[in-house]
Amino acid sequence: MPLLIGLTTWPIEINPNIVQSSDMPLQTVEPQRLYRQIAEQLRAAMLSGEFTVGARLPAERDLAKQLGVSRPSVREALIALEVEGWVEVRTGSGIYVLDKNNAAKESQIDPSEWGPLELIRARRVVEGEIASLAALQAKKRDVDAIRLALTSMKNEAQQGILPLEGDRAFHTAIVQCCGNVVLLETVQSFWDSRRGPVFTRLGGYFETMKSWQSAIDEHEAILTAIAAHDGPAARAAMHAHMDKSHTRFSASWRRASAP
């Protein structure tokens, strides 16, 4: 099993007494998402032959230990590599290396795309407080809008449609109670990031009608707390929803897309 180098960021010191050559072209330095750094290391290992075409990659927990990162970050990296055509996820079997010559033909991930699991943790922090504030400020028309969005989710689910639009409307209705455009646009950007290829591919494995029914029940608890104008209960209900969402996306690959 190849040993991968851990992801460590070292500070760079520049000596002010050294004159930098104007002949040396400088390139823009852009911060990288952690999952992209992991993906780059794995991609380099494939190109160097450490992971050959057709080989099965080590398990998530082993990769996480070697890289010194969390398993969710490794999962995001593997999904990104699958989207770009470097690996194939075979549920119940493992992650296998594909022919790198075919990888270039696949879509590339936008460097600005957030990791799905990291996004859920951020939403927990922000939307938990938004739910609490909404419970204190919501008027009848606000509660009605949240309830209408939840009804839309239920109707979509009953038709066998993943209730994504109803979900977006639900979380938007909650933040609109706060009367703050910055919070509104923040929540909308959170939700819209679900449309990215990494989140979409991950959802394809772990989002099912059964998991969405659980999510609808969690939304019901959030609505109940907001309608009761109970800030702490609304925060707790939103936290519970995000925690359970994170757990669903972090489940074993053997349970992915299970009926």
Contacts in CASP RR format, 6 or more apart in sequence:
PFRMAT RR
TARGET T0000
AUTHOR 0000-0000-0000
METHOD contacts of the structure
MODEL  1
MPLLIGLTTWPIEINPNIVQSSDMPLQTVEPQRLYRQIAEQLRAAMLSGE
FTVGARLPAERDLAKQLGVSRPSVREALIALEVEGWVEVRTGSGIYVLDK
NNAAKESQIDPSEWGPLELIRARRVVEGEIASLAALQAKKRDVDAIRLAL
TSMKNEAQQGILPLEGDRAFHTAIVQCCGNVVLLETVQSFWDSRRGPVFT
RLGGYFETMKSWQSAIDEHEAILTAIAAHDGPAARAAMHAHMDKSHTRFS
ASWRRASAP
1 58 0 8 1.000
1 62 0 8 1.000
2 45 0 8 1.000
2 50 0 8 1.000
2 51 0 8 1.000
3 66 0 8 1.000
4 41 0 8 1.000
4 42 0 8 1.000
4 45 0 8 1.000
4 63 0 8 1.000
4 66 0 8 1.000
4 67 0 8 1.000
5 41 0 8 1.000
6 41 0 8 1.000
6 66 0 8 1.000
6 67 0 8 1.000
6 68 0 8 1.000
6 69 0 8 1.000
7 34 0 8 1.000
7 37 0 8 1.000
7 38 0 8 1.000
7 41 0 8 1.000
7 67 0 8 1.000
7 68 0 8 1.000
7 69 0 8 1.000
30 111 0 8 1.000
32 40 0 8 1.000
32 111 0 8 1.000
33 111 0 8 1.000
33 113 0 8 1.000
33 114 0 8 1.000
33 115 0 8 1.000
33 118 0 8 1.000
34 69 0 8 1.000
34 73 0 8 1.000
34 118 0 8 1.000
35 73 0 8 1.000
35 76 0 8 1.000
35 77 0 8 1.000
35 80 0 8 1.000
35 115 0 8 1.000
35 118 0 8 1.000
35 198 0 8 1.000
36 77 0 8 1.000
36 80 0 8 1.000
36 109 0 8 1.000
36 111 0 8 1.000
38 63 0 8 1.000
38 67 0 8 1.000
38 69 0 8 1.000
38 73 0 8 1.000
38 74 0 8 1.000
38 76 0 8 1.000
38 77 0 8 1.000
39 77 0 8 1.000
39 78 0 8 1.000
39 80 0 8 1.000
39 81 0 8 1.000
39 84 0 8 1.000
41 67 0 8 1.000
42 51 0 8 1.000
42 57 0 8 1.000
42 63 0 8 1.000
42 77 0 8 1.000
42 78 0 8 1.000
42 81 0 8 1.000
42 86 0 8 1.000
43 81 0 8 1.000
43 86 0 8 1.000
45 51 0 8 1.000
46 52 0 8 1.000
46 86 0 8 1.000
46 97 0 8 1.000
46 100 0 8 1.000
47 100 0 8 1.000
51 57 0 8 1.000
51 97 0 8 1.000
52 97 0 8 1.000
53 97 0 8 1.000
53 98 0 8 1.000
53 99 0 8 1.000
53 100 0 8 1.000
54 96 0 8 1.000
54 97 0 8 1.000
54 98 0 8 1.000
55 96 0 8 1.000
55 97 0 8 1.000
56 93 0 8 1.000
56 94 0 8 1.000
56 95 0 8 1.000
56 96 0 8 1.000
56 97 0 8 1.000
57 63 0 8 1.000
57 78 0 8 1.000
57 87 0 8 1.000
57 94 0 8 1.000
57 95 0 8 1.000
57 96 0 8 1.000
57 97 0 8 1.000
58 66 0 8 1.000
59 94 0 8 1.000
60 71 0 8 1.000
60 74 0 8 1.000
60 75 0 8 1.000
60 78 0 8 1.000
61 71 0 8 1.000
63 74 0 8 1.000
64 70 0 8 1.000
64 71 0 8 1.000
64 73 0 8 1.000
64 74 0 8 1.000
67 74 0 8 1.000
71 250 0 8 1.000
72 117 0 8 1.000
72 118 0 8 1.000
72 246 0 8 1.000
72 249 0 8 1.000
72 250 0 8 1.000
73 117 0 8 1.000
73 118 0 8 1.000
75 117 0 8 1.000
75 202 0 8 1.000
75 249 0 8 1.000
75 250 0 8 1.000
76 115 0 8 1.000
76 116 0 8 1.000
76 117 0 8 1.000
76 118 0 8 1.000
76 198 0 8 1.000
76 202 0 8 1.000
78 87 0 8 1.000
78 89 0 8 1.000
78 95 0 8 1.000
79 89 0 8 1.000
79 116 0 8 1.000
79 198 0 8 1.000
79 201 0 8 1.000
79 202 0 8 1.000
80 109 0 8 1.000
80 198 0 8 1.000
81 87 0 8 1.000
82 88 0 8 1.000
82 89 0 8 1.000
82 95 0 8 1.000
82 201 0 8 1.000
83 106 0 8 1.000
83 107 0 8 1.000
83 109 0 8 1.000
83 197 0 8 1.000
83 198 0 8 1.000
83 201 0 8 1.000
84 103 0 8 1.000
84 106 0 8 1.000
84 107 0 8 1.000
84 108 0 8 1.000
84 109 0 8 1.000
85 98 0 8 1.000
85 102 0 8 1.000
85 103 0 8 1.000
85 105 0 8 1.000
85 106 0 8 1.000
86 97 0 8 1.000
86 98 0 8 1.000
86 100 0 8 1.000
86 103 0 8 1.000
87 95 0 8 1.000
87 96 0 8 1.000
87 97 0 8 1.000
87 98 0 8 1.000
88 95 0 8 1.000
88 96 0 8 1.000
88 98 0 8 1.000
89 95 0 8 1.000
89 205 0 8 1.000
89 253 0 8 1.000
90 96 0 8 1.000
91 205 0 8 1.000
91 253 0 8 1.000
91 254 0 8 1.000
91 256 0 8 1.000
91 257 0 8 1.000
92 253 0 8 1.000
92 254 0 8 1.000
92 256 0 8 1.000
94 253 0 8 1.000
107 197 0 8 1.000
109 197 0 8 1.000
109 198 0 8 1.000
110 196 0 8 1.000
113 193 0 8 1.000
113 196 0 8 1.000
113 197 0 8 1.000
113 198 0 8 1.000
113 199 0 8 1.000
114 122 0 8 1.000
114 193 0 8 1.000
115 198 0 8 1.000
115 199 0 8 1.000
116 194 0 8 1.000
116 198 0 8 1.000
116 199 0 8 1.000
116 202 0 8 1.000
116 203 0 8 1.000
116 249 0 8 1.000
117 246 0 8 1.000
117 249 0 8 1.000
117 250 0 8 1.000
119 190 0 8 1.000
119 193 0 8 1.000
119 199 0 8 1.000
120 242 0 8 1.000
120 245 0 8 1.000
120 246 0 8 1.000
120 249 0 8 1.000
121 242 0 8 1.000
121 246 0 8 1.000
122 190 0 8 1.000
123 190 0 8 1.000
123 242 0 8 1.000
124 238 0 8 1.000
124 239 0 8 1.000
124 242 0 8 1.000
124 243 0 8 1.000
124 246 0 8 1.000
126 183 0 8 1.000
126 186 0 8 1.000
126 187 0 8 1.000
126 190 0 8 1.000
127 171 0 8 1.000
127 174 0 8 1.000
127 175 0 8 1.000
127 187 0 8 1.000
127 190 0 8 1.000
127 238 0 8 1.000
127 242 0 8 1.000
128 234 0 8 1.000
128 235 0 8 1.000
128 238 0 8 1.000
128 239 0 8 1.000
128 242 0 8 1.000
129 235 0 8 1.000
130 174 0 8 1.000
130 175 0 8 1.000
130 178 0 8 1.000
130 183 0 8 1.000
130 187 0 8 1.000
130 238 0 8 1.000
131 174 0 8 1.000
131 222 0 8 1.000
131 225 0 8 1.000
131 226 0 8 1.000
131 231 0 8 1.000
131 234 0 8 1.000
131 235 0 8 1.000
131 237 0 8 1.000
131 238 0 8 1.000
132 231 0 8 1.000
132 232 0 8 1.000
132 234 0 8 1.000
132 235 0 8 1.000
132 238 0 8 1.000
133 177 0 8 1.000
133 178 0 8 1.000
133 231 0 8 1.000
134 142 0 8 1.000
134 174 0 8 1.000
134 175 0 8 1.000
134 177 0 8 1.000
134 178 0 8 1.000
134 226 0 8 1.000
134 234 0 8 1.000
135 225 0 8 1.000
135 226 0 8 1.000
135 228 0 8 1.000
135 229 0 8 1.000
135 230 0 8 1.000
135 231 0 8 1.000
135 233 0 8 1.000
135 234 0 8 1.000
136 229 0 8 1.000
136 231 0 8 1.000
137 177 0 8 1.000
137 178 0 8 1.000
137 179 0 8 1.000
138 146 0 8 1.000
138 177 0 8 1.000
138 226 0 8 1.000
138 227 0 8 1.000
138 229 0 8 1.000
139 177 0 8 1.000
142 173 0 8 1.000
142 176 0 8 1.000
142 177 0 8 1.000
143 223 0 8 1.000
143 226 0 8 1.000
143 227 0 8 1.000
145 173 0 8 1.000
145 176 0 8 1.000
146 170 0 8 1.000
146 173 0 8 1.000
146 174 0 8 1.000
146 177 0 8 1.000
146 223 0 8 1.000
146 226 0 8 1.000
146 227 0 8 1.000
147 223 0 8 1.000
147 227 0 8 1.000
148 169 0 8 1.000
148 173 0 8 1.000
149 166 0 8 1.000
149 169 0 8 1.000
149 170 0 8 1.000
149 172 0 8 1.000
149 173 0 8 1.000
150 166 0 8 1.000
150 170 0 8 1.000
150 216 0 8 1.000
150 219 0 8 1.000
150 220 0 8 1.000
150 223 0 8 1.000
152 163 0 8 1.000
152 165 0 8 1.000
152 166 0 8 1.000
152 169 0 8 1.000
152 170 0 8 1.000
153 163 0 8 1.000
153 166 0 8 1.000
153 167 0 8 1.000
153 170 0 8 1.000
153 212 0 8 1.000
153 216 0 8 1.000
153 219 0 8 1.000
154 163 0 8 1.000
154 216 0 8 1.000
156 162 0 8 1.000
156 163 0 8 1.000
156 164 0 8 1.000
156 165 0 8 1.000
156 166 0 8 1.000
157 163 0 8 1.000
157 209 0 8 1.000
157 212 0 8 1.000
157 213 0 8 1.000
157 216 0 8 1.000
160 209 0 8 1.000
162 207 0 8 1.000
162 209 0 8 1.000
162 212 0 8 1.000
163 212 0 8 1.000
163 216 0 8 1.000
164 194 0 8 1.000
167 191 0 8 1.000
167 215 0 8 1.000
167 219 0 8 1.000
168 188 0 8 1.000
168 191 0 8 1.000
170 219 0 8 1.000
171 187 0 8 1.000
171 190 0 8 1.000
171 191 0 8 1.000
172 184 0 8 1.000
172 187 0 8 1.000
172 188 0 8 1.000
172 191 0 8 1.000
174 187 0 8 1.000
174 222 0 8 1.000
174 226 0 8 1.000
175 183 0 8 1.000
175 184 0 8 1.000
175 186 0 8 1.000
175 187 0 8 1.000
176 184 0 8 1.000
177 226 0 8 1.000
178 184 0 8 1.000
193 199 0 8 1.000
194 200 0 8 1.000
202 249 0 8 1.000
203 249 0 8 1.000
204 257 0 8 1.000
205 253 0 8 1.000
205 256 0 8 1.000
205 257 0 8 1.000
206 248 0 8 1.000
206 249 0 8 1.000
206 251 0 8 1.000
206 256 0 8 1.000
206 257 0 8 1.000
207 248 0 8 1.000
208 257 0 8 1.000
208 258 0 8 1.000
208 259 0 8 1.000
210 259 0 8 1.000
211 248 0 8 1.000
214 244 0 8 1.000
214 248 0 8 1.000
215 241 0 8 1.000
215 244 0 8 1.000
215 245 0 8 1.000
218 237 0 8 1.000
218 240 0 8 1.000
218 241 0 8 1.000
218 244 0 8 1.000
219 241 0 8 1.000
221 237 0 8 1.000
221 240 0 8 1.000
221 241 0 8 1.000
222 234 0 8 1.000
222 237 0 8 1.000
222 238 0 8 1.000
222 241 0 8 1.000
224 233 0 8 1.000
224 237 0 8 1.000
225 231 0 8 1.000
225 233 0 8 1.000
225 234 0 8 1.000
225 236 0 8 1.000
225 237 0 8 1.000
226 234 0 8 1.000
END
